[in-house]
Amino acid sequence: MKPERELLPRTQVALDHPPSAEAYRRLVLKRRLWMVGVLTLGLASAWMATAQSPSKLIGFLVINVIVYPPCVFVAALALRRTRRVARILGAYPWRQYPCSYPRRSLESPKAIVIKFHEGYAPILRISQYSGHLSQKQNPQPDTIWFAGDPRFGGVVSPVGGHFPVRVVPESLVGPTPDGSPEDDALAERAGLITGGKVHTT
C-alpha cells in the first residue's frame, strides 16, 4: 500500500509547517529548561559546599568537579544542536518515504532504515537522543517524513511533522548516490556538511 502523498504539507520548507514549527519550539524550550536545571543544580551544589565541614569539603568538591562539568557540557551541546535542526528544517521540505526499524539491543543507539529509492536504503542513526518514532502519535509506522539530503542525513518525523528528530548516517562506507553542485551547496547551507565533511551529530 502506497503512502498517501496528500498528507505532506504544501510548504517550501519543513519549518513553515505549523505542527513542525510548534514541535521545534517545544524542543528548544525543553532543552533550555534542561540547561537551566543543570545550572541551578550547580548553584545549589556551590551553596551546599559552604555548609560542609573542612574534612568533607575536599571530597565534596572533587565529586562536583568530576560530575558537574560533563553535565553542563551535555546540556549545552544538546541546546546548541537544536540550531542545526532549525537550519535543516528551514532549508528542506518534508518528503515521505517508506521506512523500517532494525532490531537492536537495548544498549545500542536507535536507528531507522529509509528507502529513498530502489537500491538505496541507508541506516540512519537517531541523534542525539533515541526515541521510538514509530510510537509517537504515528498513524503510519512504516512511513516517515524526512527533511534533508539522503546522502548526509537530516531530520525525520512521524507522519504529521509533530516530532522532528535529527538523523545521521550510521556508516559512511559504501556507495552513495551522486548529487548535483546545487544539492551539495544546499547541504552546506543547512549544516549537513562542511567542506565536504559530513556532520555525524
Stockholm file with secondary structure:
# STOCKHOLM 1.0

chainA/1-201         MKPERELLPRTQVALDHPPSAEAYRRLVLKRRLWMVGVLTLGLASAWMATAQSPSKLIGFLVINVIVYPPCVFVAALALRRTRRVARILGAYPWRQYPCSYPRRSLESPKAIVIKFHEGYAPILRISQYSGHLSQKQNPQPDTIWFAGDPRFGGVVSPVGGHFPVRVVPESLVGPTPDGSPEDDALAERAGLITGGKVHTT
#=GR chainA/1-201 SS CCCCGGGSCCCSSGGGSHHHHHHHHHHHHHHHHHHHHHHHHHHHHHHHHHTSCHHHHHHHHHHHHHHHHHHHHHHHHHHHHHHHHHHHHTTSCCEEEEEECCCCCTTSCCEEEECCBTTBCCEEEEESSCCCGGGSSCSCTTEEEEEEETTTEEEEESTTSCSCEEEEESCCCSCCCCCCHHHHHHHHHTTSEETTEECCC
#=GC SS_cons         CCCCGGGSCCCSSGGGSHHHHHHHHHHHHHHHHHHHHHHHHHHHHHHHHHTSCHHHHHHHHHHHHHHHHHHHHHHHHHHHHHHHHHHHHTTSCCEEEEEECCCCCTTSCCEEEECCBTTBCCEEEEESSCCCGGGSSCSCTTEEEEEEETTTEEEEESTTSCSCEEEEESCCCSCCCCCCHHHHHHHHHTTSEETTEECCC
//
